[in-house]
Amino acid sequence: MSNDNTFTERLKRRRFVRLSGATGVAALAGCSSQEDLQGDGGDGGDESSDGSDGSDSDDGSDSDDGEDGGSGDSDPIGVGVVIPFSGDLSDFGEPMLNGLEMAQEDINAAGGPLGREIELFDEDSETNSTAGVNAANSLVNTQGVSGLIGAVSSGVTISIAQSVTISEEILHITSASSSPTISTLDDNDLVFRTRTNDRFVAQVMAQIIEDEGADSAAVLYINNDFGAALAETFEETFSGTTTATVGYESGQSSYQQALSELYADGPEFVAYAGYPESGTTILNQWNEEGYGGNWVLHTSLLSQDFLSNVGADILNDMYGVRTLPPTGDATSSFEGDYADAYPDADLFSPYSWNSYDALVSYALAVHHAGTTDPNTVKESMRPVSNPDGEGVSYGAVGDGFGLIDDGTAIDYSGPSGQVNYDDNGDVASDMVIVQVEDGEFVDQETIPASDLI
């Protein structure tokens, strides 16, 4: 985690005005209550700052059994981050880390869970399962993190969960992976996500094509857990004829063979689940060869960078599906704070605010649990985020800590909206149909989540 004093000062100046006017236990009061939190035995026995008593690892995280140290424990709580800074999904890495750093700043300014700061340790997943698993292993076994956030690619997230976090009993939250497969993992309730299940996206993709009066469609998908699961759900949902389902590998210089197979039976539409880097090549080659027809794009392709790289003239009139951007003070405040903190960086919704909410919900759960032990924290993930408690919103994490200390039930919602984890650790969201018009993604229609569950 980099220390950017300029970023910190910009963020603190903006948030001081907002936080100082908050009702309940203000963020500044949360800072002043650290001594009380440490003195009431919330964490267990004492330890030195270097962990020399053997209860913690060198970075101040928890001991091997996941239990916290003593009543004087004030070392940071390590949270691992595995997201792509290279590879096919590299566009996502920086905006997600920005959102996480904003959450870290708010949490620590409020005194931190159990009076301890959050420390982030980020690693590059490289949009690759092997690299992602290696990064997660390093964070868990070397840095001794208590929780992990990542990845973006569903295939990478599933590999990390199955190879590292479930077996090592680490609380795992993904703020971007959307494969339906994640909902059915045998995860001992350790895997959560703040990103909507792609089952919703596939249903809306099928609905768009049917509403356009088309009787046939083909599916193009990147050959991993994310793509395969979406293709399967689309085919189950679409009432017309699915003429082909074609998987492909990323990183190729030409996708002519995949395109030829895709259009062999002349589909009227293509439902496309892929990533920006390979998607740019695919759509340019589609255009060059004059295949025709129209496309419906997955959320992962709906960035301004992707539109610019492919070209508005190529994407014009294509459809896309994304989660409904939340509205209200929490969202607008987050967007303003993001612009102030990172004036030269894009806000990649929904992944930036989903990442913020992933870390804040984890911090509140740790405080509620009274420990960083993942098997205890998982039991607190829903109580701090689901109805029917007292509302805690963006920028008011200190209020949440104070209410928990008072024994009051809370219901956290943030810039991404409600963070209501269901039995599978999933959240639901309304979906939006967009269409490319004059070089912009323009909202066309909102589909309520209640119509898709």
N, C-alpha and C positions, 0 to 999 in steps of 0.2 A: 504494500500500500504506500503510495507516495504521499509526502506531506507537502501540501501547497498552501503556504500561509496566506497568499493572496486570495485563493479560493475560500479559505476558512473565514477570513475577515469579511469578504463580500457577503458570504452567507449569514454570518453572525449579525451583521448590521441590519440586513433585511429582516431577519427573523426576530431580532430583539423587539422590534416594533409590534410584530404580530403576537409573539409569545407573551410579552409583558401584559397584554390586555386579555389574556385567556382567563376563563373562569376556572374554579377548582384549584388544584395544586399546580401552580405554574411551573414552567421548565426550570426557572431559576431556583425555585424552592426545591425542585428535585435535586439540583446540584448541592444545595446546602444540606440536604438530608442524607448525604452519603455516610456521614459519621454515625448517624442513627441506624442506618441499614446495616453497617458493618458491625455495630456494637450489640445488635440484638440476636446474634447467633444464626442469622439466615444462611450462612455458608458452612458452618462447622469450625474445625480447629485452626490455629494460627499457622502461618508459613512465612518464610523470608521471601524477599522480592525476587530472589533468583531460584526459588523452588528447591533450596538445598536440603529441606527436610524430607524430600522424596515424595511429597504429596502431589507435586505438579511437575510438568516438564519445564525445560529451560525457558520457554516463551511465556510462562505463566498460565498455560491452559491446564485442564484438569488431569487428574491421575488416571491410570489405565482403567480403573473400574468405573470411570465416569462420574464419581462423586466429587463434590466440591471440597475444598480445603476448609480451614477453620473460620472462626468469627472475624478474624483480622484479614481474611483473604481480600486483596484489592487488586490483584494482577488482572490484566485484560482477559476477556473471553475471546478466544480465537475462533473465527469463522472463516472457513475456506470458501474460495470462489473459483469455479472452473467454468470459464466462458471463452468463446473464440476470439482471439485477436489475429488469427491467421486462418487460411482455408476458406471454404465456400461460404461460411457465415461470419466472416470477419467484420462485416458492417455492424453486427450486433454488439460486439464486445465493448467498445468504448461507451456507447450510450447506456448500456446496462451497468457498467462499473460506475459511471457518473451517478446513476440513481442510487446505487448501493452506498457510495460515499456520502451522498446527501442524507441518507437514512442514518449512517454511522454518525454523522455530525449532529443530527437531531438527538439521537439516542444518548450520545456521550454528553451533549450539552445539558441533558435532563438528568444527569447523574449516573446513567447506565443501569442495566438490570442488576439487582443485588448490590448496587453501589460500585459496579465494575464497568470499565469501558469495554466497548467492542473493538477488536482489532481484526482487520481484514487481511487475508493472505490470498492474493489472486494468482492464478496460473492459466496459461493458454491451453485450451482444449484442442486447438488446431483443427476443429471440426472433424475430429478423428477419434474413434472409440479407443484405440490403443493409447494414444497420447492422453486422452481424457482420463482413462483408468490410471495411468502412471501418475498423472498430476494429482488425482484424488488420493492415491496411495501415499504420495509424498506429503500431502497436507494432513492426512490422518495420522500417519506413522512417524513423520518427522516433526511437523509443526504441532501435532497433538490437538487439532481443532475439535471443537465440541459439536459444531454444526457445519453443514456444507450447502452452498447454493450453486446450482448449475445442473445441466449445461444448457445449450440451446437446441442442438440436434437431439431429437428424441432417442435416436440410436445410441448416442453418446451418453445421454442421461440414464437410459436403461442399463447400459454396460457398467456405468459407475455404480448404480444401485445394486445390481446383481453381483458385481465383483468386489465392491468395497463397502458401501454405506450400510447395506442390510446386514452383512456378515460381521462388520465391525461395530454395529449398533450405533450409527451416527445419524442424527436428525438431518434429513435431506429435503431441501425445497428447490424446486425448479420454477423459475419465473418466465420461462419461454417454451419449454417442450410441451407438445400438444397431442402426442399420439394416444389414442384410446387404450393402447396396451399398458400404459403406465397405471391406469385405473385398476387393472387386474393383477398387478404384481403381487407376489407373495412377500410383502414387505414388512410384516409385523407392525403396520401402521407407522412406519418411519419416514415414508415418502409423501410429501405434500406438493401442491403446486398452486401458483397464483395466476396461471394461464389456463384459458378455457380448453376443455377437451375437444379435439378435432372432430369428434363425432358430430358436433354442432356445425362445424364448417362444412363438412361433406354433405350434410343434409341441405344446407342453404345453397351450396354449389349445384346440387341436383335440382332444387326448386327454381333457381335462376334459369336453367336450361329448359325446364318444363314450361315455365312462364313465357319463354320466348317462342313457344310453339314447336320446339325441336323434338324429333322422335328418336334421334340417335346422338350418341356422344362417345368419345374415347377418353381414356384416362392416361395421362403421362405422369409418372412419379419417379422421384429419386429412390433408388433401390436400397432403402433402409427401413427401420421400424416405423418411422414417421410416414414415409410415402406409402409403404405397403398397407398400413392400417387405414389410411385415408382412402386409398383406392378400393379396398374391400368394402368400407362403409358406403362409399359413393355407389358402387355397383349394387349393393343391397337396397339402397334408397331410391335410385333413379328408376322411374316407371317406364322409361323408354328402353331402347336397345343399346347396350354397351358394346360397341363394335370391337374394341380392343382395350386391353390394359397393358401398358408398356412401361417396364422399369428400365432405368439407365444408371450408369455409374458416373459420378462427377469427375471433373478434371480432364475430360476428353477435348480434343481440338475440333472434332466433328461429331455431330449427332444426326447425320443424314440417315443412317440405318434405322435409328429409333423413329425418326419422323416418317420415313417410308412405311414402316410397320404400323405406325399410328394412323396414317391416312389411307391404308390399303382398302378399306371399305367405305371411304368417303364420309366420315362423321360430320355432322353439322356443327358440333361444338367439341372443344377439348377442355376437360377439367385438369388443371395442372397443379401438382404439389411438388415444388422444388425449391431450390435456393438461388439467391441472386447471381452468383458468379457463373454457374453453369446455365442458369436461365437466360442470361444475357446472350450467350452464344446460341442457345436453342432458338430463341425467338428471332434473332437476326437471320439465322439460317432458314427458319420457317418463312420469313418474309422474302428472302432472296430467291427461294425456290417456288414461291407463289402458290403455296398449298391452299390458301383460302380458309373460309370458315371463321369461327370466332372462338375466343378462349375465356375461361373463368379461372382467375388466379387465386392461389392460396394467400393467406395473410402475410406469409414470410416474404412475398414478392412486392408488397405494397409500400415500398419506400420511395422517397423522392430520388434518391441516388439510383435505384433500379430504373425508374422511369427515365431519368436523364441518360443513363448508360445505354439503354435499349433504344430510346428515341420515342418521343410523344407521337410521331407520325405512325410508328409501328404499333404502339399500344392503344392508339385512339379507338374508342368504342368497346374495348375489352372490359370485362367485369372482374370484380374481386370481392372477397368476403373478409371482413375483419370484425373484431369485437367492437361493440359500441363504446366510443370514448366517453368516459364519465363526465358529468358536468357539475358545476357548483364551485363553492369556495375552495374546497380541498384541491380540486384539479387545477383551477386557475392559479392558485397560490403556488402549487408545485411547478407549474409551467413558468411562472414568473421567476421563482427561485432558481430554476434550472437555467434560464436564460441569463440571469445575473452571474451565476457561478461558472457557467460554461458558455460564454458569449459566442464562441466560434464552433460549437458542437451542435449537431442535430439532436432533437428530442425524438427518439425512435419509439413511438407508441405502438403497442402497449408495453413494450419490454422495459423501458426506463422506469415507468411508475409501477409496473408489476414487481420489479426488482426492489424498489423502495419498500413496497408493502411486504415483500417476503422477509426482509431483514427486520422490519419493525414488528411484525407479528411474531417472529422468533424471539426477539428481545422481550416483548411483553410476556410471552409464554415462559421464558426462563425466570422472569421475575415472579410470575404467578406460581411456578413450580417450586421456587426457593432453592433451585439447584440447576446446574447445567447437565446433569445426567439425562441423556437423550430419552431413555425409557420413561422418565418422569416428565420431561418437557413435552413429549408427544401427547400426554394426557391433558396438557394445558393449552395446546394449539387451538382447539375449538372453543373452550370457555372464554378466551380473551378476544375472539374474533367473531363469534356467532351471536345472534340474538339470544336472550333479551337482556342485555346489560346496559349500563349507562354509556352513551356514545362517546367514543374517543376518536378524534379525527386527525388529519394531517397536521404536523407541527405541534401536536399536543401530547406527545408520548410521555412527557413528565406528568401530565394529568393522569394518564393510565397507570403509571407506577404508583402515584399517590393513592388512587382509588383502590388499587390492589392491596396496598398496605392497610387501607381502612376496611378491607374485607368486602368491598363493593364489587359486584359483577360488572364487567365492561364488555363493550361490543366495538371492536376497532374497525373502522373503515378509513381508507386512505385515498390517494389520488387515483387509484385504479377503480375505486368504488367500494362496494361491499366485499369483504374478504371472508365469506362464509364457507368454511371447509365442510364438505359433506363426508359421508362414511368412507369414501375412497380417498379423502384428502384433496378433492377437486373443488374448484369454484365454478359457478355458472355465470354467464354473461349474455346479454342481448347481443345479437349479431347485426351487422350493417352490410347491405349490398352497396357497393360502389361501382362507378363506371369512369373510365378515363375520358375526360372532355377537355379539349384544348390544353393538354399537357398537365392536367390536374386530376387527382382522384376525387370525384364528387359523390357525396352520399346520395343514394337513391331511395332506399327503404330500410326500415328497422324491423327485424324479426325478434319478437320477445323470446327470452330463454324458455319461458313457460310453454311456448309452442313447440319446443324442440326436445324437451326432456322426455 
